[in-house]
């Protein structure tokens, strides 16, 4: 990682950073820093002034103290899988990449918790827990790449959050470096920690309150069994009706996922699972728990799907077939590369009963802006992920994607939902915050951030709007009118 400096960071600061983490763990040449100009949200880019790779909490504390002393912005980054620009270095500054801090420090099966560093990849913990009878429940579709620190920053979800909850429901405590370099622990492995829920505020704060350097996570007992079903429908409307009927019947599946025809086409080309290419939509439904009740739940779900005109309901015959089904779902985004050179994934939420309406709006938006939009999403909790296909080399297509994204997220709000279910606000959605929240709500959020981050040096330009303009419009004057 050694580099020849061409950064604008003063030599004395660069030299101190090199002393803290070692020369080879500091990137200062433009060609190396360019790799970190964006995350999974590629529509906005900005190059950090310097990139550092610390290995310990103390190194991070020293970096933050140095930046605090000199008024330099600091932004933490994990694997860069954020889809809302959470890893975008808006104001330049020092990008603190946490991927060297990747260890699983402790596993306590009897107390059902583990301690991990923020750069630990989500799936690594799942693999380490095999044979213990326990697992870490949050399972984002990018779990093979995303880090637990990043999951904490955005309060990530995943297919199994319908039953098991999102990241905040599985974090017991965090070690955090605050804006002035102080190191604190919020929460405790013990249940019901007294006092204000500062841990809850930290999870989902997207690096604006502190840099998480250690995470105590809750471990969940493995269910005795699973029943995994694939329900095939001729239309999206029938599939979404089945979703409401299943939940309305009092059945809470471990996961309830939907893929429309466009995604089916991409997944089938990639994995040849045998999905019917003429299907309008498929539901991937999984129930788990005590073996004694699973066959009945499977029968009930199957009947409800048939009542909603499912033309076929397949049941995974064994663990291998179950894993193939989940591979198709979790790698669906990667398969999109077969359909388009670029894509933008949105992340909105609507009440389940509004799924037919939001999908209709998405279809109309695609037609309006001459864009192909495909859908794969967490249908059980109304968390939609419309994927807009385009070529980012074409500026006209980029503008149309931005306009279409804005309309889709606005429609989510109109239907009583939210502009994010698990991807966070980042820079992409700041402009929606004053539509989602009242001015007094935003003032309270600003006051909390001010208490933790009084100089605004931690992750500037993220999560909360600033005076005047915000989000995309703040850095691209005139685009607000286009949106």
C-alpha positions in Angstrom: 0.0 0.0 0.0 3.0 2.3 0.0 2.6 5.3 -2.3 4.2 8.5 -3.5 2.3 11.5 -2.2 0.4 13.9 -4.4 -2.4 14.6 -1.9 -3.3 18.1 -0.7 -3.1 17.0 2.9 -0.3 19.0 4.7 2.9 17.0 5.0 3.0 17.1 8.8 -0.5 15.5 9.0 0.4 12.9 6.4 3.7 12.1 8.2 1.8 11.7 11.5 -0.7 9.3 9.9 2.2 7.3 8.5 3.7 7.1 12.0 0.4 5.9 13.5 -0.4 3.1 11.0 2.8 2.6 9.1 3.8 3.9 5.6 2.3 1.0 3.8 -1.1 1.5 5.3 -1.5 5.1 4.0 -2.6 5.9 0.5 -1.9 9.4 -0.8 -1.3 9.1 -4.5 -4.3 10.1 -6.6 -4.3 6.8 -8.6 -4.6 4.8 -5.4 -7.1 7.1 -3.7 -9.3 7.0 -6.8 -10.3 3.5 -5.9 -12.2 4.9 -2.9 -14.1 7.7 -4.7 -17.4 6.0 -4.3 -19.1 2.9 -2.9 -21.9 0.8 -4.4 -23.8 4.0 -5.2 -21.8 5.0 -8.3 -23.8 8.0 -9.4 -21.8 10.3 -7.2 -18.0 10.3 -6.7 -15.4 12.3 -4.8 -11.8 11.3 -4.0 -10.7 11.4 -0.4 -7.5 13.4 0.4 -5.9 10.4 2.1 -6.9 6.8 2.9 -5.7 5.0 6.0 -6.0 1.4 7.1 -5.7 1.2 10.9 -5.5 -2.1 12.8 -6.4 -1.2 16.3 -8.9 1.0 18.3 -6.0 3.0 19.6 -4.7 3.8 16.1 -8.2 5.0 15.1 -8.4 7.1 18.3 -5.0 8.7 17.3 -6.2 9.4 13.8 -9.4 11.0 15.0 -7.6 13.1 17.6 -5.2 14.3 14.9 -8.0 15.2 12.5 -10.0 16.9 15.3 -7.0 19.0 16.2 -6.5 20.2 12.6 -10.2 20.4 11.6 -9.9 17.6 9.0 -13.1 15.6 8.1 -13.0 11.9 8.9 -15.2 9.2 7.3 -15.2 5.5 8.3 -15.6 2.9 5.5 -16.1 -0.9 5.5 -16.2 -3.0 2.4 -17.8 -0.3 0.3 -21.0 -2.2 -0.4 -23.3 0.7 0.7 -25.9 1.4 -2.0 -26.8 5.0 -0.8 -23.4 6.7 -0.8 -22.6 6.1 2.9 -19.0 5.6 1.9 -18.8 8.7 -0.3 -16.1 11.1 1.0 -18.2 14.2 0.4 -15.8 16.8 1.7 -12.6 14.8 1.1 -10.6 14.5 4.3 -9.3 11.2 5.8 -11.0 8.0 4.8 -10.6 5.4 7.6 -10.9 2.0 6.0 -11.7 -0.7 8.6 -11.1 -3.9 6.6 -7.8 -4.8 8.5 -9.9 -5.0 11.7 -11.5 -8.2 10.7 -11.2 -10.6 13.5 -13.8 -12.6 15.5 -12.4 -11.9 18.9 -14.7 -14.0 21.1 -17.5 -16.5 20.9 -19.5 -17.3 24.0 -22.1 -20.0 23.2 -23.4 -20.3 26.7 -24.1 -16.6 27.0 -25.2 -16.5 23.3 -23.0 -13.6 22.1 -19.9 -13.0 20.1 -17.4 -10.1 19.9 -16.2 -9.0 16.5 -14.2 -6.3 14.9 -16.0 -3.9 12.5 -14.2 -5.3 9.4 -15.4 -8.8 10.0 -17.4 -10.0 6.9 -20.9 -10.9 7.9 -20.8 -14.5 6.6 -17.5 -15.2 8.3 -19.3 -15.2 11.7 -22.0 -17.6 10.3 -19.2 -20.0 9.2 -17.4 -19.7 12.5 -20.6 -20.7 14.3 -21.3 -23.9 12.4 -21.7 -26.8 14.8 -22.5 -24.6 17.8 -26.3 -24.7 17.4 -26.2 -20.9 17.1 -26.2 -18.3 14.3 -26.0 -14.6 13.7 -29.5 -13.8 12.3 -29.0 -10.6 10.2 -28.2 -11.8 6.7 -28.0 -9.0 4.1 -27.9 -10.3 0.5 -24.4 -9.0 0.3 -23.3 -10.9 3.4 -20.5 -12.6 1.5 -18.8 -9.1 1.2 -20.4 -6.6 3.6 -18.9 -6.1 7.0 -20.6 -6.2 10.4 -19.4 -2.6 11.1 -21.1 -1.4 8.0 -24.2 -3.4 8.9 -24.2 -1.5 12.3 -23.7 1.8 10.5 -26.8 1.4 8.3 -28.9 -0.9 10.6 -28.9 -3.5 7.8 -31.6 -6.0 7.2 -31.8 -9.0 5.0 -34.3 -11.8 3.9 -34.7 -13.2 7.4 -35.4 -9.9 9.2 -39.2 -10.5 8.7 -39.1 -12.9 11.7 -35.8 -12.1 13.4 -35.4 -8.4 13.1 -32.7 -6.0 11.8 -29.2 -5.4 13.0 -30.2 -3.2 16.0 -32.1 -6.2 17.4 -28.9 -8.2 17.5 -26.3 -5.7 18.8 -25.7 -5.8 22.5 -22.9 -3.3 22.8 -20.4 -1.4 20.7 -17.0 0.2 21.3 -16.8 3.6 19.7 -14.2 6.3 19.0 -16.0 9.6 19.4 -15.3 12.8 17.4 -12.5 14.0 19.8 -10.8 10.6 20.0 -12.3 9.4 23.2 -13.1 5.7 23.4 -16.4 4.6 25.0 -18.5 1.4 25.2 -22.2 1.8 24.8 -24.5 -1.1 25.9 -23.5 -4.3 27.5 -23.6 -8.1 26.9 -26.0 -8.2 29.9 -29.7 -7.7 29.1 -31.6 -4.5 29.9 -28.8 -2.1 30.4 -30.2 0.9 32.4 -30.0 4.5 31.2 -30.7 6.2 27.9 -30.5 3.9 24.8 -27.4 5.5 23.3 -26.6 2.2 21.7 -29.8 2.3 19.7 -28.9 5.8 18.6 -25.5 4.7 17.4 -26.8 1.8 15.3 -27.9 3.3 12.0 -26.2 6.6 12.6 -24.0 6.0 9.5 -20.7 7.2 11.1 -22.0 10.6 12.1 -21.9 9.9 15.9 -18.6 7.9 16.1 -16.5 5.2 14.6 -17.5 1.7 15.8 -14.4 -0.4 16.6 -15.8 -3.5 18.3 -19.3 -5.1 18.3 -20.9 -7.4 20.8 -23.6 -9.3 18.8 -26.4 -11.5 19.9 -26.4 -15.1 18.8 -29.7 -16.9 18.0 -30.4 -20.7 18.4 -30.7 -22.6 15.1 -34.2 -23.7 14.4 -35.0 -27.4 14.4 -36.1 -27.4 10.8 -36.9 -25.5 7.7 -39.5 -25.7 5.0 -38.5 -23.7 1.9 -41.0 -23.1 -0.9 -41.0 -21.6 -4.3 -44.4 -20.3 -5.4 -44.8 -19.5 -9.1 -47.4 -16.9 -10.2 -48.5 -15.7 -13.6 -48.8 -12.1 -12.4 -47.2 -9.8 -9.9 -50.6 -8.8 -8.5 -51.4 -12.4 -7.6 -48.0 -12.8 -5.9 -48.5 -9.6 -3.8 -52.0 -10.7 -2.8 -50.6 -14.0 -1.6 -48.1 -12.1 0.5 -50.8 -10.2 2.3 -52.9 -13.3 2.7 -50.0 -15.2 4.3 -49.2 -12.5 6.9 -53.0 -11.9 7.4 -53.4 -15.5 8.4 -51.1 -15.0 11.3 -48.1 -16.9 9.7 -44.8 -15.1 10.1 -42.4 -16.8 7.7 -38.7 -16.6 8.5 -38.4 -15.1 5.0 -40.8 -14.0 2.2 -39.0 -12.8 -0.9 -40.3 -11.8 -4.3 -38.6 -11.8 -7.7 -40.4 -10.5 -10.9 -40.0 -11.7 -14.4 -36.9 -9.6 -15.2 -35.0 -11.0 -12.2 -36.2 -14.5 -13.0 -34.7 -14.1 -16.4 -31.3 -13.0 -15.1 -31.2 -15.6 -12.3 -32.1 -18.4 -14.6 -29.4 -17.4 -17.1 -26.9 -17.4 -14.3 -27.8 -20.5 -12.3 -30.1 -22.6 -14.4 -32.3 -23.5 -11.4 -35.3 -24.3 -13.6 -37.4 -21.1 -13.0 -40.1 -20.8 -15.6 -39.2 -17.8 -17.8 -42.9 -17.0 -18.6 -43.8 -16.6 -14.9 -44.8 -13.1 -13.8 -43.3 -13.5 -10.4 -42.1 -16.0 -7.9 -42.2 -16.0 -4.1 -39.4 -17.6 -2.1 -41.0 -18.5 1.3 -39.3 -20.1 4.2 -40.8 -21.2 7.5 -38.7 -22.4 10.4 -38.9 -23.5 14.0 -39.9 -26.6 15.8 -40.3 -29.6 13.5 -43.7 -30.5 15.1 -45.4 -27.6 13.4 -43.6 -27.1 10.2 -45.5 -29.5 8.0 -48.8 -27.8 8.9 -47.3 -24.3 8.2 -46.1 -25.5 4.8 -49.5 -26.9 4.0 -51.2 -23.6 5.0 -48.8 -21.5 3.0 -49.2 -23.7 0.0 -53.0 -23.5 0.2 -52.9 -19.7 0.6 -50.7 -19.4 -2.5 -53.0 -21.7 -4.5 -56.0 -19.6 -3.4 -54.2 -16.7 -5.0 -53.8 -18.5 -8.3 -50.3 -19.8 -7.8 -49.8 -22.2 -10.7 -47.2 -24.2 -8.8 -45.7 -24.4 -5.3 -42.4 -26.3 -5.1 -40.8 -27.5 -1.8 -37.1 -27.8 -1.4 -36.5 -31.6 -1.1 -33.3 -31.3 1.0 -30.7 -28.9 2.4 -28.8 -28.8 -0.9 -31.9 -27.7 -2.8 -32.7 -25.1 -0.1 -29.2 -23.6 -0.4 -29.5 -23.5 -4.2 -32.8 -21.5 -3.9 -31.1 -19.1 -1.5 -28.1 -18.7 -3.7 -30.4 -17.6 -6.6 -32.0 -15.0 -4.3 -28.8 -13.7 -2.7 -26.9 -13.5 -5.9 -29.7 -12.0 -7.9 -28.1 -8.6 -7.9 -24.9 -10.0 -9.3 -26.9 -11.6 -12.1 -28.2 -8.2 -13.1 -24.9 -7.7 -14.9 -26.3 -10.0 -17.7 -29.1 -7.4 -18.3 -27.3 -4.1 -18.2 -23.9 -2.5 -17.9 -25.0 -0.4 -14.9 -27.9 -0.4 -12.4 -29.1 1.6 -9.5 -30.9 -0.2 -6.6 -33.5 1.7 -4.7 -34.6 0.9 -1.2 -38.1 1.9 -0.1 -40.8 0.6 2.2 -44.6 0.5 1.9 -47.3 -1.2 3.9 -47.7 -4.8 2.6 -51.2 -4.0 1.3 -49.7 -1.3 -0.9 -47.3 -3.6 -2.7 -49.6 -3.9 -5.8 -49.9 -0.1 -6.0 -46.2 0.7 -5.6 -45.3 -2.0 -8.2 -47.8 -0.4 -10.5 -46.2 3.0 -9.9 -42.8 1.5 -10.6 -44.0 0.1 -13.9 -45.4 3.5 -14.9 -42.3 5.3 -13.9 -40.2 3.0 -16.0 -42.4 3.6 -19.0 -42.4 7.4 -18.4 -38.6 7.6 -18.3 -37.9 4.9 -20.9 -36.1 2.7 -18.4 -36.2 -1.0 -17.7 -36.9 -1.6 -14.0 -36.8 -5.1 -12.4 -37.7 -6.0 -8.9 -36.4 -8.3 -6.2 -37.3 -7.5 -2.6 -38.2 -8.4 1.0 -41.9 -8.7 0.3 -42.9 -9.9 3.7 -42.1 -6.5 5.3 -42.9 -4.3 2.3 -39.2 -3.5 1.7 -38.9 -3.0 -2.1 -35.7 -2.9 -4.2 -36.6 -1.7 -7.7 -33.5 -2.0 -9.8 -33.1 0.6 -12.6 -31.1 -0.6 -15.5 -29.0 1.9 -17.5 -25.6 2.8 -18.9 -23.8 5.3 -16.7 -21.6 6.4 -19.6 -24.8 8.1 -21.1 -25.5 11.3 -19.1 -29.1 11.4 -20.4 -29.7 7.9 -18.9 -28.2 9.0 -15.6 -30.5 12.0 -15.4 -33.5 9.8 -16.2 -32.5 7.3 -13.5 -32.2 10.0 -10.9 -35.6 11.4 -11.8 -37.2 8.0 -11.8 -35.6 7.1 -8.5 -37.0 10.3 -7.0 -40.5 9.6 -8.1 -40.4 6.0 -6.8 -39.2 7.0 -3.4 -41.8 9.9 -3.3 -44.5 7.3 -4.1 -43.3 5.2 -1.1 -43.9 8.2 1.2 -47.3 9.0 -0.4 -48.3 5.4 0.3 -47.4 5.7 4.0 -43.9 4.2 3.8 -40.3 5.2 4.1 -37.4 6.0 1.7 -35.2 3.3 3.2 -35.6 0.0 4.8 -32.0 -1.1 5.2 -29.6 0.8 2.9 -29.6 4.0 5.0 -29.8 7.6 3.9 -26.1 8.2 2.9 -25.9 11.1 0.5 -28.5 9.8 -1.9 -31.6 10.4 0.2 -30.8 13.4 2.3 -33.3 15.4 0.3 -36.2 13.3 1.5 -35.5 13.7 5.2 -37.5 16.9 5.5 -40.4 15.1 3.8 -40.3 12.2 6.2 -39.8 14.1 9.4 -41.1 17.3 10.9 -38.7 20.3 11.5 -38.9 19.5 15.3 -37.9 15.9 14.6 -34.9 17.0 12.5 -33.9 19.5 15.1 -33.8 16.8 17.7 -31.7 14.6 15.5 -29.3 17.6 14.8 -29.1 18.2 18.5 -28.1 14.6 19.2 -25.5 14.7 16.4 -24.2 18.0 17.8 -23.7 16.4 21.2 -21.6 13.6 19.7 -20.0 15.4 16.8 -20.0 19.1 17.7 -17.7 20.2 14.9 -19.3 18.1 12.2 -16.0 16.4 11.3 -17.3 12.9 11.4 -19.0 11.8 8.1 -20.0 15.3 7.0 -22.8 15.6 4.5 -24.4 12.4 5.5 -27.8 11.4 6.9 -29.2 14.8 7.9 -30.0 17.8 5.6 -28.0 21.0 6.0 -29.2 24.5 5.6 -30.0 25.6 2.0 -29.7 22.5 0.0 -28.9 18.8 0.6 -28.1 15.5 -1.0 -27.6 15.5 -4.8 -28.8 19.1 -5.2 -26.2 20.4 -2.7 -23.3 19.3 -4.9 -25.1 19.7 -8.3 -26.9 23.0 -8.4 -29.8 23.0 -10.8 -30.5 19.3 -10.5 -33.2 19.9 -8.0 -35.5 21.3 -10.7 -34.8 18.2 -12.8 -35.8 16.0 -9.9 
